[in-house]
């Protein structure tokens, strides 16, 4: 059975299957906008719908917190397109989105627009 938890120490949502870490969704919060740059599911767990469960749980948490989302990860973008009830969470203010991207670069040293994983 899959269980999603929020790991605030690692800034990610994690999905565990039978107690084993199966995947995660990285996040970064800045001024009410949560950037979601990358979703990972370990190969041995692929094809089980875990990435979708992970994204849904992450977006539900973001909604509960009253935040907006900057879906930088292509998987998250596509998931929101297929699940339009979450489209209202997407940050539409370019300034907010740029602030998050700048902060991510400050923390990680990587420009999000040049990271091939994003």
N, C-alpha and C positions, 0 to 999 in steps of 0.2 A: 504494500500500500504506500502511496506517495504522500509526503507531507511537506508543505512549504513553510519555511521560517524566515524571519528577517534577522540577518546577522549585521548589527549596527557596527561592530568592530571592523568588519571587512567591507562595509558599505555595499552589501549585496543581499538579495533574496536568494535563498538556497532551497533546492528540492532534494529530499532524501527518499530513497526507496529501501524499505526494510532496514532503516538506520544508516544506509550508506549514501554519501553525497553523490547525487546523480547529475546535478547541474546547478547553475547560478545565473542570476541577472544582476549585473553591476549597476550601481546608481550613485548619483552625486546630487546633493541638494544645494541650491543657491537661491535665496530670496523667493521662496515659494515655488520654484520650478525644479523638478526632478529630471535630470538627464539620465537616460537609459542607453548607454553606449554599446553594450555588448551582452549577448545571451550565449551561454555555453551549456551544452548537454554532452556528457561523456558518451563516447561512441557506443559502448556496450548497452547504453540505455536509450539510444536513438530509436525513433519510430514508435514510441509509446505515448506520444502526445504530451510529454513532460514539459517541453518548452512552452506550449500553450497554457498549461496549468500554472507554470511559473509566472508568465506574463500576466495572466488574469489575476493571480494573487497579488502581484506587485502593483498592478493598476488599482485593484480594490483598496490596497493599503494607501496608495497615493490619494485616492478619492476621499478616504476616511480622514486623512490628515488635512484635507482642504487644499492640497497642492495641485499644480499643473504639471504636465509632462512634456519633455523634449525627447521624442522617440528617435534617437540617433541610430539605433540598431535597425538594420533593414528588416529583421524578423519582427521586431516590435511594430514597426511601421505597417508592415503587411498584416499583422494580427489585428491592429486597430482598424484597418480598412475592412477586414472581414467581420469585425465586431463593432459596428458603428455606434453602439450604445456607449462606447468608451471615447468616441471622437471629441466629446466636450472637454475632455481632460487635456487635450493638446494645446500647449502654449502657442498663442498666435502673435504675441508681441515680439518682434525680432530683437529688440533690445534685451529682453529677458533671456532669450535663447543665446544671444551672443555672450551675455554675462556668464552663463553656465559654461559655455565652451571655453571662455578665457580662464575661468577658475579651474576647469579640468586640465588645461594646459599648464597652469601654475603648479598644480599638485602632481601631475604625472610626467610633466616635461614633454608631452606629446601633443601636437596640434590635432584635435579630434578630426578635422577635415582631411588630414593626411594619413590617418591611421587606417590601414587596409582592413582591420577587423571590424571597423565601424561602418 
